[in-house]
Amino acid sequence: MEVIYSLIPGMLFMGLGMVVLLIWAIRRGQYDDLEGDGNRLLMDDDDPLLPADMRKRNKKDARHWPDAEDD
């Protein structure tokens, strides 16, 4: 029974910490664009139906990930 006296405040403190972490993540914009990265993976930069401004933005935002052939 004595362990409950330490578990209840500990869980309240941990829950409050998670709420603070969630508010911090929302304010930093972590949940602004949930579908954008998934859609950008599927888009082809050379697609003729893709508007020109999207092609430029995708090339600018693209990161170079080294392949096995890159040295």
C-alpha positions in Angstrom: 0.0 0.0 0.0 2.9 2.3 0.7 4.1 2.0 -2.9 0.9 3.8 -4.2 2.0 7.0 -2.3 5.0 7.2 -4.7 3.4 5.8 -7.8 0.5 8.3 -8.0 2.7 11.4 -7.9 5.1 9.8 -10.2 2.4 9.1 -12.8 1.0 12.6 -12.4 4.4 14.1 -13.0 5.0 11.8 -16.0 1.6 12.6 -17.5 2.2 16.3 -17.0 5.6 15.9 -18.7 4.0 14.2 -21.7 1.4 17.0 -22.0 4.2 19.6 -22.0 6.1 17.6 -24.6 3.0 17.4 -26.8 2.4 21.2 -26.5 6.0 21.8 -27.4 5.8 19.6 -30.4 2.7 21.3 -31.7 4.1 24.8 -31.2 7.3 23.7 -33.1 5.2 22.7 -36.1 5.7 18.9 -35.9 2.1 18.2 -36.8 1.6 20.9 -39.5 2.0 18.8 -42.6 1.3 15.1 -41.9 0.8 14.0 -45.5 3.4 16.1 -47.3 6.4 13.9 -46.8 4.5 10.8 -47.9 3.2 12.5 -51.0 6.7 13.9 -51.9 8.1 10.4 -51.8 5.6 9.3 -54.5 6.0 12.4 -56.8 8.4 12.3 -59.7 10.3 15.5 -60.3 10.4 14.8 -64.0 6.6 14.3 -64.3 5.3 16.7 -67.1 2.0 17.1 -65.3 3.8 18.4 -62.2 3.6 22.3 -62.1 7.0 24.0 -62.6 7.0 25.6 -59.2 6.6 22.2 -57.6 9.5 20.8 -59.6 11.8 23.7 -58.5 10.7 23.3 -54.9 11.2 19.6 -54.8 14.7 19.9 -56.3 15.6 22.6 -53.8 14.2 20.5 -50.8 15.7 17.2 -52.0 18.5 15.9 -49.9 21.3 13.9 -51.3 21.6 10.5 -49.6 24.8 8.7 -50.4 24.4 5.5 -52.3 26.7 2.5 -52.4 28.2 3.8 -55.7 29.0 7.3 -54.2 32.5 7.7 -53.0 
